[in-house]
Amino acid sequence: MSQDEQKTEFENAGQEKQLSLVQEFLAFVTENKKWWLIPILLVLGLVGVLVVLGSTGAGPFIYTLF
């Protein structure tokens, strides 16, 4: 066999299609059984959305909810 025909696992992994951030995270969660990370990230995401919306014209409407 020539050297071109022999590909290492590393070379094969480099030629695969890259996953998006969400797909990569879901693969990590399922493989490592870290299900407790999902609610933490959802809460952090919601807080981030509130911070962004609080600095826009929707801020006064959000503040009335609390």
N, C-alpha and C positions, 0 to 999 in steps of 0.2 A: 504494500500500500504506500502510496505517496503521502507526503506530509499534508497536502491539501485535503486529502480524503479523511485524515484523522483530525477530528475536531474535539477539543476538550469541552468539558461541561461548561467552563467559563466562557468559551467562545460561543457556544450554543445559546447561553443565557444572554449574551450581549446582542444577539440577533433577534431575540424575541421582541414582540410589541410591548412598549412600556404601558403600565397601568396608570390610570389617573390617581390623584391623591385619595379620593373617596374609595376607589376600588382597592388601592393598596392598604388603606386602613381597615376595610372590611375583611380583607384576606388575613391581615395580622390578627384581628379580633377572633376570627373563626379558628385559625391555626393554633393560637396560643390560649384560647378560651378566656379572654380578658373582657367579658361582657360588661363588667362594671365600669368600663371606660366610656361606654356610649352615653349614659345619662349625664356624666360629668361634662362631656364635650357638648351635649345638647344645651345644658344650662349655660355654659360659657358662650356658646353661639347666640343664645337668646339675650344674654346680657350685652354682648357685642352689638346686636341689632338694636337694642334699646338705647345704647350709647350713641349709635349713629343716627337713629331717628330723633333722639333728644336734642341733637344739635341742628336739626332741620326745622322746617315750619310746622312739623307734626309734634314738636316738643310740648307745647301747652296741652295738647290733647292726651299725650301719654302721661303727663304729670297728674292729670285729674284721676287717673286710674289708681294711683297710690295715695 
